[in-house]
């Protein structure tokens, strides 16, 4: 008897991995990494990033068909590179 998940046979389900990355933190490699990932947590401007970086990173994600999520943080930019 085949193994089922819900109403579908597991052997018919496609398998995938979500490769996620924190982006928009002001580093210079966002454009290089974006084509390699499927979702991005974009820095919201407290701990890292700023408004212009967020806009640029969202544009890169849209151009590369990357799902977008928020990466909120504390106002502690002094600890960013500690």
Backbone as a printed PyTorch tensor [residue, N CA C, xyz], in Angstrom:
tensor([[[  0.8450,  -1.1750,   0.0000],
         [  0.0000,   0.0000,   0.0000],
         [  0.8910,   1.2400,   0.0000]],

        [[  0.6430,   2.2110,  -0.8920],
         [  1.4910,   3.4130,  -0.9530],
         [  1.2820,   4.3170,   0.2570]],

        [[  2.3440,   5.0220,   0.6210],
         [  2.2730,   6.0030,   1.7090],
         [  1.5820,   7.2480,   1.1680]],

        [[  0.6460,   7.7820,   1.9360],
         [ -0.0530,   8.9860,   1.4780],
         [  0.1280,  10.1240,   2.4640]],

        [[  0.0130,  11.3150,   1.9580],
         [  0.0580,  12.5290,   2.7560],
         [ -1.1550,  13.3360,   2.3420]],

        [[ -2.1190,  13.4910,   3.2390],
         [ -3.3660,  14.1240,   2.8470],
         [ -4.0350,  13.2500,   1.8140]],

        [[ -4.3470,  13.8060,   0.6640],
         [ -5.0170,  13.0540,  -0.3980],
         [ -4.0590,  12.6420,  -1.5010]],

        [[ -2.7660,  12.9940,  -1.3670],
         [ -1.8300,  12.7190,  -2.4560],
         [ -0.8550,  11.6220,  -2.0940]],

        [[ -0.4010,  10.9470,  -3.0620],
         [  0.6230,   9.9280,  -2.9160],
         [  1.9720,  10.6400,  -2.8180]],

        [[  2.7800,  10.3140,  -1.8130],
         [  4.0630,  10.9870,  -1.6180],
         [  4.9680,  10.8380,  -2.8360]],

        [[  4.8950,   9.7290,  -3.5290],
         [  5.7590,   9.5410,  -4.6870],
         [  5.4200,  10.5220,  -5.8080]],

        [[  4.2270,  11.1170,  -5.7790],
         [  3.8310,  12.0880,  -6.8030],
         [  4.2020,  13.5190,  -6.4160]],

        [[  4.5390,  13.7410,  -5.1530],
         [  4.8470,  15.0930,  -4.6870],
         [  6.2400,  15.5060,  -5.1530]],

        [[  6.3940,  16.7610,  -5.5150],
         [  7.7090,  17.2410,  -5.8820],
         [  8.4650,  17.5980,  -4.5980]],

        [[  9.7480,  17.4620,  -4.6610],
         [ 10.5870,  17.7740,  -3.5160],
         [ 11.3390,  19.0540,  -3.8090]],

        [[ 11.4170,  19.9210,  -2.8050],
         [ 12.1510,  21.1610,  -2.9980],
         [ 12.7320,  21.6210,  -1.6670]],

        [[ 13.7300,  22.4610,  -1.7550],
         [ 14.3670,  23.0600,  -0.5830],
         [ 14.3210,  24.5660,  -0.7620]],

        [[ 13.8930,  25.2660,   0.2930],
         [ 13.9000,  26.7250,   0.2880],
         [ 15.2640,  27.1740,   0.7790]],

        [[ 16.0640,  27.7420,  -0.1010],
         [ 17.3720,  28.2590,   0.2690],
         [ 17.1940,  29.7350,   0.6080]],

        [[ 17.2710,  30.0440,   1.9030],
         [ 16.9680,  31.3770,   2.4260],
         [ 18.2510,  32.0720,   2.8550]],

        [[ 18.2540,  33.4140,   2.7190],
         [ 19.4410,  34.1800,   3.0950],
         [ 19.0180,  35.5310,   3.6570]],

        [[ 19.7210,  36.0040,   4.7070],
         [ 19.5230,  37.3630,   5.2010],
         [ 20.2010,  38.3140,   4.2260]],

        [[ 19.4580,  39.3050,   3.7500],
         [ 19.9770,  40.2130,   2.7320],
         [ 19.7160,  41.6650,   3.1270]],

        [[ 20.3090,  42.5930,   2.3880],
         [ 20.0630,  44.0140,   2.5920],
         [ 20.7100,  44.5670,   3.8410]],

        [[ 21.8010,  43.9580,   4.2630],
         [ 22.4750,  44.4070,   5.4810],
         [ 23.6360,  45.3450,   5.1800]],

        [[ 23.7130,  45.8280,   3.9480],
         [ 24.7490,  46.7880,   3.5910],
         [ 26.0410,  46.1600,   3.0950]],

        [[ 26.0510,  44.8600,   2.8950],
         [ 27.2310,  44.2050,   2.3500],
         [ 27.1660,  44.2690,   0.8230]],

        [[ 28.2730,  43.9930,   0.1680],
         [ 28.3320,  44.1940,  -1.2870],
         [ 27.9780,  42.9590,  -2.1060]],

        [[ 27.5160,  41.8670,  -1.4750],
         [ 27.3220,  40.6240,  -2.2260],
         [ 25.8650,  40.2720,  -2.5130]],

        [[ 24.9120,  41.1480,  -2.2340],
         [ 23.4980,  40.8230,  -2.4520],
         [ 23.2030,  40.4450,  -3.9030]],

        [[ 23.7110,  41.2050,  -4.8470],
         [ 23.4340,  40.9380,  -6.2650],
         [ 24.0440,  39.6150,  -6.7190]],

        [[ 25.1610,  39.2220,  -6.1300],
         [ 25.7930,  37.9510,  -6.4880],
         [ 25.0440,  36.7560,  -5.9050]],

        [[ 24.5000,  36.9120,  -4.6990],
         [ 23.8110,  35.8130,  -4.0300],
         [ 22.3690,  35.6240,  -4.4870]],

        [[ 21.7130,  36.6990,  -4.8630],
         [ 20.2720,  36.6520,  -5.1410],
         [ 19.8750,  35.5790,  -6.1590]],

        [[ 20.6170,  35.3750,  -7.2580],
         [ 20.2080,  34.3300,  -8.2090],
         [ 20.3240,  32.9080,  -7.6530]],

        [[ 20.9890,  32.7460,  -6.5270],
         [ 21.2450,  31.4170,  -5.9710],
         [ 20.2470,  31.0010,  -4.8910]],

        [[ 19.3530,  31.9020,  -4.4750],
         [ 18.4570,  31.6130,  -3.3540],
         [ 16.9980,  31.6230,  -3.8040]],

        [[ 16.1200,  31.0850,  -2.9650],
         [ 14.6880,  31.0770,  -3.2910],
         [ 13.8920,  32.0250,  -2.4040]],

        [[ 14.4580,  32.4380,  -1.2630],
         [ 13.7810,  33.4270,  -0.4130],
         [ 14.8150,  34.2550,   0.3320]],

        [[ 14.4330,  35.4960,   0.6350],
         [ 15.3390,  36.4150,   1.3140],
         [ 14.6340,  37.1010,   2.4730]],

        [[ 15.3380,  37.1860,   3.5980],
         [ 14.8890,  38.0100,   4.7190],
         [ 15.6050,  39.3410,   4.5590]],

        [[ 14.8490,  40.4010,   4.3060],
         [ 15.4590,  41.6920,   4.0140],
         [ 15.4870,  42.5470,   5.2740]],

        [[ 16.6980,  43.0320,   5.6130],
         [ 16.8940,  43.8610,   6.8060],
         [ 15.9710,  45.0720,   6.7580]],

        [[ 15.3400,  45.3550,   7.8780],
         [ 14.3280,  46.4150,   7.9330],
         [ 14.8580,  47.7620,   8.4240]],

        [[ 16.1810,  47.9300,   8.5250],
         [ 16.7400,  49.2430,   8.7650],
         [ 17.1390,  49.5970,  10.1730]],

        [[ 16.9480,  48.7380,  11.1340],
         [ 17.4110,  49.0620,  12.4900],
         [ 18.8200,  48.5390,  12.6910]],

        [[ 18.9500,  47.2390,  12.8550],
         [ 20.2600,  46.6290,  13.0940],
         [ 21.1580,  46.7780,  11.8630]],

        [[ 20.5680,  46.6550,  10.6980],
         [ 21.3360,  46.7320,   9.4580],
         [ 20.4450,  47.2800,   8.3560]],

        [[ 21.0720,  47.8010,   7.3260],
         [ 20.3150,  48.3070,   6.1810],
         [ 19.7740,  49.7060,   6.4130]],

        [[ 19.1980,  50.2530,   5.3610],
         [ 18.5490,  51.5590,   5.4140],
         [ 17.4960,  51.5670,   4.3090]],

        [[ 16.7510,  52.6530,   4.1910],
         [ 15.6440,  52.6840,   3.2340],
         [ 16.1010,  52.4070,   1.8000]],

        [[ 17.1810,  53.0200,   1.3810],
         [ 17.6640,  52.8280,   0.0050],
         [ 18.1200,  51.3850,  -0.2210]],

        [[ 18.7990,  50.8120,   0.7650],
         [ 19.2480,  49.4250,   0.6560],
         [ 18.0580,  48.4810,   0.5830]],

        [[ 17.0210,  48.7440,   1.3860],
         [ 15.8210,  47.9050,   1.3520],
         [ 15.1730,  47.9500,  -0.0280]],

        [[ 15.0270,  49.1390,  -0.5960],
         [ 14.4160,  49.2770,  -1.9240],
         [ 15.2240,  48.5310,  -2.9780]],

        [[ 16.5470,  48.6960,  -2.9280],
         [ 17.4190,  48.0330,  -3.9060],
         [ 17.3450,  46.5070,  -3.7500]],

        [[ 17.2940,  46.0270,  -2.5130],
         [ 17.2510,  44.5850,  -2.2690],
         [ 15.9170,  43.9840,  -2.6840]],

        [[ 14.8240,  44.6950,  -2.4390],
         [ 13.5050,  44.2240,  -2.8890],
         [ 13.4840,  44.1490,  -4.4140]],

        [[ 14.0360,  45.1410,  -5.0890],
         [ 14.0960,  45.1190,  -6.5570],
         [ 14.8960,  43.9200,  -7.0600]],

        [[ 16.0350,  43.6540,  -6.4250],
         [ 16.8420,  42.4900,  -6.8040],
         [ 16.0590,  41.1870,  -6.6160]],

        [[ 15.3290,  41.0910,  -5.5060],
         [ 14.5410,  39.8850,  -5.2380],
         [ 13.4610,  39.7020,  -6.3070]],

        [[ 12.7680,  40.7670,  -6.6450],
         [ 11.7180,  40.6780,  -7.6620],
         [ 12.2950,  40.2880,  -9.0200]],

        [[ 13.4400,  40.8590,  -9.3740],
         [ 14.0900,  40.5290, -10.6450],
         [ 14.4930,  39.0570, -10.7210]],

        [[ 14.8000,  38.4660,  -9.5620],
         [ 15.2760,  37.0840,  -9.5160],
         [ 14.2170,  36.0940,  -9.0560]],

        [[ 12.9610,  36.5500,  -8.9760],
         [ 11.8510,  35.6900,  -8.5700],
         [ 12.0930,  35.0500,  -7.1980]],

        [[ 12.6010,  35.8530,  -6.2710],
         [ 12.9180,  35.4080,  -4.9160],
         [ 11.8200,  35.8810,  -3.9740]],

        [[ 11.3110,  34.9840,  -3.1420],
         [ 10.2920,  35.3490,  -2.1460],
         [ 10.9030,  36.2930,  -1.1170]],

        [[ 10.1000,  37.2430,  -0.6470],
         [ 10.5820,  38.2890,   0.2510],
         [  9.9630,  38.1450,   1.6350]],

        [[ 10.8220,  38.2340,   2.6510],
         [ 10.3890,  38.2610,   4.0390],
         [ 11.0950,  39.3900,   4.7600]],

        [[ 10.5800,  39.7610,   5.9060],
         [ 11.1750,  40.8460,   6.6930],
         [ 12.1840,  40.2860,   7.6920]],

        [[ 13.2420,  41.0390,   7.9010],
         [ 14.2460,  40.6930,   8.8990],
         [ 14.3670,  41.8680,   9.8660]],

        [[ 13.4340,  41.9530,  10.8310],
         [ 13.4810,  43.0510,  11.7980],
         [ 14.6520,  42.8650,  12.7550]],

        [[ 15.0410,  43.9400,  13.3990],
         [ 16.1350,  43.8490,  14.3580],
         [ 16.0830,  44.9880,  15.3540]],

        [[ 16.9710,  44.9390,  16.3100],
         [ 17.0780,  45.9720,  17.3360],
         [ 17.9260,  47.1330,  16.8200]],

        [[ 17.7790,  48.2990,  17.4210],
         [ 18.6120,  49.4610,  17.0690],
         [ 19.9610,  49.3140,  17.7440]],

        [[ 20.8050,  48.4580,  17.1810],
         [ 22.1400,  48.2230,  17.7540],
         [ 23.1770,  48.0670,  16.6470]],

        [[ 23.2010,  49.0100,  15.7150],
         [ 24.1380,  48.9150,  14.5840],
         [ 25.5880,  48.7810,  15.0510]],

        [[ 25.8970,  49.2510,  16.2520],
         [ 27.2510,  49.1430,  16.7600],
         [ 27.6900,  47.6820,  16.8750]],

        [[ 26.7320,  46.7630,  17.0610],
         [ 27.0610,  45.3510,  17.2120],
         [ 27.0280,  44.5770,  15.8920]],

        [[ 26.7560,  45.2490,  14.7910],
         [ 26.5920,  44.5580,  13.5040],
         [ 27.8090,  43.7300,  13.1300]],

        [[ 28.9780,  44.2670,  13.2700],
         [ 30.1790,  43.5610,  12.8360],
         [ 31.0200,  43.0770,  14.0100]],

        [[ 30.4220,  42.9760,  15.1740],
         [ 31.1550,  42.5200,  16.3770],
         [ 31.3570,  41.0240,  16.3280]]])
